[in-house]
Amino acid sequence: MSYRVAIIGCGMIAGYYEDFAVPATYSHAKAYLRNGVFGELGFYDRHPERAEALAAKAGGKAYDSIEELLSSFRPDVVSVCVTDDEHFAVMEPMMRSAYAPRLIFAEKPVCTRRDELERLLELQSAGGPVVIVNHSRRFDTAHQRIRELLARRELGEPVRVHVDYYGGWRHMGVHIVDTLQFFFDGELHIDRLDYACGSKYVDDPTLNVEGSIASATVRLDGFLEDFYQILDMNIMCEAGQIKLTDFGNRIDVLRKTVNAEHENVLELDADCSGSGMNNPICNAVDLMAEYLENGDHCLLVPFGMEQAAKTMNVIWKGSDAYQS
């Protein structure tokens, strides 16, 4: 069976700039094209020329409005790739529509306010489309292996986590909070926040944050994007260390050993180390295809709005504490 996909918002993450001829994939359109279950593609953007360009590139059709896209095209899946503050305005009426899709794949954050999240959860519970959120590290097999390694306490209890990041507490911090809560299956508790530097996002400064998760202390240090973009995470445990650098594209696992001088030192575990972020969006699309085929909601639970809500609640708590 072939399923129809609509993409709303036709910028970078949708595929506007991506080279469809190379194997690496980061965009929605290219990921759907790589999966044989998805056939026709429909596109909408408030800038019609973008929708037309991406439709021509991906082999689909551009529509003049979201309403026409839903009623005429009847998509099974809709990817929401508009700007953060437009997510709710696109998703809420779509979830109420008589032509609502079965599944919505939303970029993060799923919305920007608590009342918006409550409304989306209410619509989903009332029989609306299932929503999953593109917290991309959850879909990455290398990050999933780190989660399993930490769950088994192979490196002992976690002691300290340090993160260098840029790009705003809400906009980029959501990646960090979600990754940590995914790794440790618990809530990040915030003890202190202060201003690090500005970001290009209105009313979203990059913050220094101190807190804890599981048995580890946590420190986030903001870095000014004018120098360069960075997202590095260092997890130190009793018997080893995990370094996630270059936005998680590189993962190194080091284990404690005793050298010839009887000193405790760290040694790289080459089998557990390597590249990360290996086309996670393709994994997400494959998962959606499996769900559409068999209807197993359990497949989507780790990626759904309930998990996104846990992440957003920490972000909002931090924002409230900083503003007070």
N, C-alpha and C positions, 0 to 999 in steps of 0.2 A: 504494500500500500504506500502511496505517496502523500505526503502532507504539505500543506501550504504554509508559508512563513511570511509575515509582514515585519518590516523594520521601520520604526518611527524614529526619526532623527538620523540623518545620513552624513554625519561627520566622521572623525577619525576612527572611533571605536566601531562604527558601523561598517567601515571598509573603504571610505572615500579615498584614502591615501595608500592603502595597502597594495603591494605587488602580488597579484593573484598567481603569478607564474612560479614563485619560489615556494619551497615546502613549509617554511615557518608560517604560523598563522596566529594573528591576534584579534582579528575582527569577526563580527557576527556574520556578515554576508559570506565571507570566505569559509568560515567553519560550517555553515549550513550547506554550502556547495560541496564540501568535502564528504559530507555524509549522504549516502545514496538514498536514504529514506525521505529526504526533503526534496520536493520538486520545484513548484512554482514559487517565485519570490515577488512580493509587492513592497513598494517603498513610499514613504511620505516624509517630507521635510517642509518646514515653514518657508524655506528658501527653495522654490520649485526646481531651480537649476541643479541643486545638489541631488535631489531625488532622481532627476532625469539622468544625471551623470552616473550615479551609482547603479541605477537600473540598467543602463547601457553596458556598464562594466561587468555586472554580475549576471546579466541575461534575465532581467525581470521587467516589471511595469511600474511606472510612477503614477501616483494618484493625487488628486487635487485637494483632498481633505481626509482626515482620519475617519470620518463618518462614511465616506465613499469607499475607503480602503476596507473597512469592516463589512459593510453591507454588500458590496459588489464582489470583493475578492474572497470573503469568508475564510480568513486564515485560521489554521489550527493553533499556531503559535505566533505570538507577537513579541519581538524584541524592542524594549524601550531604551533608546540611546540618546534621548534629549538631555539637556543640561540638568543638573541636580534639582534646581528649584522648579523645573517643569514636570518632574516625575508624577507628582500627585495629580496635577491638572490633566495629564494624559491618561493615567491609569484609572482614576475614579470613575469617570463616565464610561470608559471602555469596559470596566468590570460590571457596570449596570446595563450595558447594551444588550439588546436582543440578539446581536451578532457577536457577542463576546467570544474570544478564543478559548480553547481548553487550557492553555498554558501561557503565562506571561514570563518572559525572561528579562528582568530589569537590571540595568546597571546600578551600581551602588552610588550613594546611599539610596535605599528604596524610596525614601521621602525625607523631608527636612524638619518636620514638626511632629510632636507627639500625637496631636489630634488627627493628623493625616494618617499616621500609622494605625491608630485605633480604627479609623474608618475603613482602611484597606483590609485589616484583619476581619472586621465585621462582614464586609462584602464577600471575602473568601469563605468564611464560615457559613454564610447564607447560601452557598452553592455557586458562588462566582468562580472565575478562573483560578487555578492554582498559580501562585507566584513563587518563583525562585529568583535569587539575587546573585549577581555576578561578583561575589567575593572570590576572586579568581584563584587564590591560593588553596581554597577548600577543594577545588577541582584538580589541583596539580598532584600527580602521583608522588613526586618527591616530598612535598609538604605532608602528604598523607602518611608517608613512611616515617617522617620525623614525629608526627603525632603518635604513631604506634610505638616508636622507640621510647618516647617520653612516658607514655602510658604504662609500659612495661618496666619503667624505672631502670633501664639498662645502664644508664649513667648515674644512677643514684638519684637522690632527691634534688630538685632544682634549687639553686641557691641565689642566683642573681641574673637578671635580664637587663641588658642595656641596648637602646635603640637610638640611632641617629637618623633623623628624618627631616623633610622639608614639606612645604605646601599646605600648611593650615591644619589645625587640630581636627576640624570636622572633615575636611576634604581628604587629607592623607592619613590623619590619625585613625580614621575608620578602618583602614587597611590593617594597621598595627593592632588595634584593639581586637578586631575580628580574628586575626591570625593567632594572637596570644590565647584568646578564648577557645579557638579551635584546637590549638596545641594542647592546652591544659584542661579542657572541658570544664571550665569554671569562669567566674567573673573576675575581671580586673577591678581591684579596689583602688580608688584614688585618694591619696593623702594630701597632696600639695600640687598646685599649679602656679606657674608664673610666666610672664611674657618672655619669649625668646626673640622673635622677630616677626615682621609682617609677612603676608603672603599676597598672591595676586587675587585672592578671593575676598570679596567684600565682607567685612565683619567676621573674618575667620583668621585670626593671628595664629602663628605657629607657637605652641606652648612647650615649655619645659614641664615635665610631669613626673611626679614620684608616687609610687604606690606599691601594690603587691598582687601576686597571683599564685595560687597553690602555696608552696613554702618559699617562694622566691620574692625578693625585693625587685622592683621594676623602676627603671629610670629611662625616660624619653628626653632626648636633647634635640631641640629645634635648630635648624641650620638654614641660613639665608640662601634662597634660590638664586640670587644674583651671582653667587660664586659657582654653584652647580647643583644639580639635583642628586639627592642621596636617600637611600633607604637601606640601612644595614642593621641587622639584629644579631646580638651575641647572647646565647643562653649558656650560663655556666652552672654545672651540676657538681655534685660531690665527687663523681668519678669520671668527669669528662666535660666536653664543651661542644656546642653547636654554633657554627658561624654561618649566617645567611647574609650574603653580600650581593651588591648590584641588584637590589630589588628582589632578592630571592632567586636570581638566575644562577648563583653559585652557592652550593651548600657543602660545608666541610664539617665532618664529625671527627672529633679527637677524643681518644680514650686515655684514661690515666694508666700509666705503667711505671714500673720501677727500673731505673737504669743501672748500669754497672757500679755506679757510686752510691747505690741505694737511695737515690732521690726519686721523689714522685714527680713525674713529668708527663706531658701529653704527647701522644703519638697519633698521627693521622690514620683513620680507618678508611682505607681507599675503597673498600667494598660498599660502605655506607655513604660515601661522599660522591659528589658529581654535580651535574647541572640540575637546575630546577626550572620551573615555569616552562615546561616543554609542551606548548600548545594546550594549556588548560581549557581554553574556550572550546576546543574540539572535544575534550572529555565532557564538558557541560552539554554540548549539543548531542553527543552520543547518549548521554544519560536521558535527555529529553526524548530522544527517539525511542529508547527502551520503555520509558514511561507511557508514551503514546501507544506503543504496541501492546503493552500488557496491563496498563492501568494501576500498577503497584505504587501507591502513594509513599510507601516506606522508602523508596529510592530517593525521594526528594526531600525528606525530612531534614537532613543535615544542611540543606541549602535553601530552605524556605524562609518565609517571613518571620516565623517564630524565632529562629536563630538570629536573623537580622535585627529583630526587636531587641534581643539581649545586647547586641553590639551597639545599637543606636541609643539605648538607655544609658550606657556608660558614657558615650559621647555627650549626650545631653546633660548628664550629671556633671561632667567636667566643665561644660560650657556654663552651666548655672553657677558652679562654685567659683569659676574665674570671674564672672561678671558681678558676683556679689562681693 
